[in-house]
Structure formats: C-alpha cells, structure tokens
C-alpha cells in the first residue's frame, strides 16, 4: 500500500511539472482554441461569409467560458471514473460470490 501512495505522489508531481514547464518557458504567447483559428481562416478565405447559426448562450467573459469548459471536463472525467469504478467493483463482487 505504501508503494501505491508513493507512485501516486510521483505521478502527480510529474503531471504538475509537465503542465508548468511550457507555461514558464513560452513567453508572450497566446493559447487560443481551435474555434478562434477556424474563425480567422474563414475570415481570410471568405471575408463576406455570414454564419448560419448563432450561439444559444454567450458567456459574459473569457473566464466564464473557461470555467464552463473545466466543469464540462470534470463532469466527463467523473462519469468515466464512475463507470470504471462500477465495472471494477462488479468484477470483485462477482469473484467473491
């Protein structure tokens, strides 16, 4: 059990390092999404293009949009974890019975 705890700590530190290093070494960069790049390309290729659909809900700011994206990712990860936990628990229960 002690080895698993140490492995978890090492993996968390490794993930943290992988996330922090690019943010500290890439100065004056803008991390845009694929939507922004697609919009720029469409404006370049067809400047008179008019979108045929609009957003149902427009968040008030970039921070709100990021928050909603993070909540969506957390919910998806939670559901995947719940599914795996259910499958593993079901297999353990069947082996005991």
N, C-alpha and C positions, 0 to 999 in steps of 0.2 A: 504494500500500500504506500510506503514511503517513496518508492521509486516512481510511482504514478504521479504523486504530488510534485516531485522534482521535475519530471518530464513536463507536466502542465506549466510549471513556472518558467521553464526554459522556452517552451513554445510561445507563451505569452510575451516574454521578453523578445524573442526573435520576431514575432509579428509587430511589436512596437517599434523595433529597430527598422524593419522593412518599411513601415509607414513614415517614420520620422526622417530618415536619411534623404529621400528625394525632396521632401519639403524644405530641408535646410540647405541643400546644395543647389537647388534650382532657384535662382533669384529673379525677381521681376517677371514671373511667369503667371499666366492666367490659365486656370484649369476650367475650360469650357466643356460643355457637353456635346454630344452628337447632334442634338437639336439645333444648337447655335451654328455649328459647322454646316449643317444641311440648309439652314435658312440663308446663310451667306452665299453658299454655292448657287442656290435657286435665284437669289437676287442678282448674282453675276451672270448666270446663263439666260434667265428670262426676267428682265427688270420690270416688265409690266404684268407679271403673274399676280393674280389675286387668289388668296386661299379660299377654298370652297367650304371649309368648316372652321368654326371658332371654338375656343375653349368654353366649357360649361362653367368652370370656376377658375378665376385668375387669382393666385395668391397675392397678398399685398406687397411682398418683398422677396428678395432672394433668400433671406434667412428662413422665411416660412416655407418656401419651396424646398429648401434643403432639409428642413425638419420633417416635412411630409414624406420626402424620399427616404430619409433614415427610418421613419416609423414604418414605412412600407417594407423596407429591407428587414427590420427587426421582426415584424409580423411574419414575413415569409420564412426567416430563419427559425423562429419559434415553432411554426407549423411543421417544418421539416424535422426539427428536433423532436417534436411531439410524436410525429409519425415513426421515426426511428426508435424512440423510447418505447412506444407501444409494441412495435414488432419485436424488439429485443425482450421486453417483459413477457410478451405472449409466448415466445420460444422457451424462456426459462420456466414459465409456469407449466407449459406442456411437458417439459422434461421432468419436472418434479412430480407430476400427476401420474 
